[in-house]
Amino acid sequence: MSYAQELAVAHQERLARMASPLPRAETIGEKRQVSLKPISNEMLQDAHKLIYRARVFSVAEIKKAVAEYFDVKELILDSDCRTVDAAYMRHIAMYLCDQHTSLTNTDVGRRFGDRDRATAAHGIRKIARLMRSDADVRADVEAIQARLMR
């Protein structure tokens, strides 16, 4: 079974559990009140991350979305070009491949101009770190993810 099929089966199982009736909150001679908490922004963000994380895309789809977002040709992601802008776009694409495919860093590097595992790992770690500290990077990645979800 492929990774995408495993995710689909797991998703269907979660949906089936969610659709089943809740266990009764009663015991013999005693009733319990269930308090519902309002949904916070943090809860929504966590759910949003899980949904994005569970979706599987191909490397070609990711490259296309990144190239369209930055208004460049896809070839630049595979090229030997080492400018800051080209490396930034390539690192974001590698990060998205890490998040949305089952590829190893070696496979990700090969699909981006035959780069090695360490280069792919560096790009992935760099974008993950920048997403925590830089709102512009986070906005770029989220906008590209939104394009992928269309």
N, C-alpha and C positions, 0 to 999 in steps of 0.2 A: 504494500500500500504506500502510495507517495505521501510526502509531507502535507501537501494540499488536501489530500483525501483524509488524512488523519485529523487535520484541523477541522474539516467539515464534519466528520463524525463526532468529534469532541463538542463542536458547537451545537450540533443537533441534540446531543445528550444533555447539554446544559439547558437548552430550550425546553426539552421534555421535562427536566426537573423543575424548571420555573413554572411550567404550565400545570404541574400536578398540584392537587389541593394541599394547603398548608396543614401541618399536623395540628391537632386540636390542642388548645392551650388550657385544657381542663384536666384536673385530676379528680379522684373520687372526693366528693364533698367540698371541692374548692374550685373557684374560678379565678383565673389570673387575667389581669388587664395587659394588653399589648400596647406599648406606647410607640407611636410612629414618629420618627425624627424627620424634620424637613430635609430635603436634599440640598446639600451644600455645593458650592462651586468646586471645592476640592474633590468631592465624590464624583461630580460630572467630569472633571479633568481626568481622574483615574479611569473612569469608564471609557472615556474618549481614547486614552492611551491603549487600553486593552483592545478596543475595536481596531485601531490602526495597526497594532502589533499583530493581531490575528490574521489580517488580510495578507495574502501572498500575491506578489507581482513578479513578472519576469524582469530580467535585467534590461531587456529592450524597452519595456514600458517605463521603467525608471529612467533610463537614459533619455528617452523621448520627453518625459515630463520635465526633467532638469533642463534639457536644451530649450524647450519651449518657454519655460519660466524665465531663463536668463537671455532668451532671444539670440541663441547661438546655434551653430550646426552641431549635431551629435558627434561628428568626427573629432571635435576638440577634446571630448572626454577621453578618447583613445589616443590622442596625439602625444608627441614627445614634448609639447609645449609646457614649460615650467613657470610661466608667469603666475603671479599671485592669484589673479582672477581665474585662470584655467585650473590651477590646483584647488582653489576653493570650490569651484563647481564639481570637479572630479571627486573631492573628498565628500561633498554632500551626497553625490550619487552612490559612492561606496558605502556611506553610512546608511542610506536608505536600502541598499542591497543587503546589508547586515541585518537590518530591522525587518525586512519584508521578504527575504528569501531564506532558503536553508543552505545557502552556499557557505563554504569555508572561506577564510581570508585568502587562501591560495587561489581558490576559484574566482573570487571577486577580483583579485589583482590581475589574473589572466584575462579577464573580460574587459579590463581597462588598460589596453595597450601593453599587455603582457608584463605587467608589473609584478613584483614579488610579494610574498605574504606580509613581510614587514612593512612595506609601503602601504598596503591596504590597511593593515592594523593601525598604522600611524594615523592615516586619514580618518578612519572610523573613530579612534579615540579622541582625535583633535576636535571633530565636530560634536561628539558627545560632551566633551568638556566645555566647548564654546556655547552649546545650547543651554547649559546651566548658568552661564555668566553673561551671555550677550543676547539681548532681546531681538536684535536684528537677525542673527543667525537662526534663532528659534522661529522667528516669523518666516524666514525663507524656507526652512524645512517644513513647517506646518502648511505653508501655501503650496508647496510641491506635493505634499501628502494629500491635500485637498484636490489637487489636479488629478492625482492618481485614483482617487475615490470616485471621480466622475464617470 
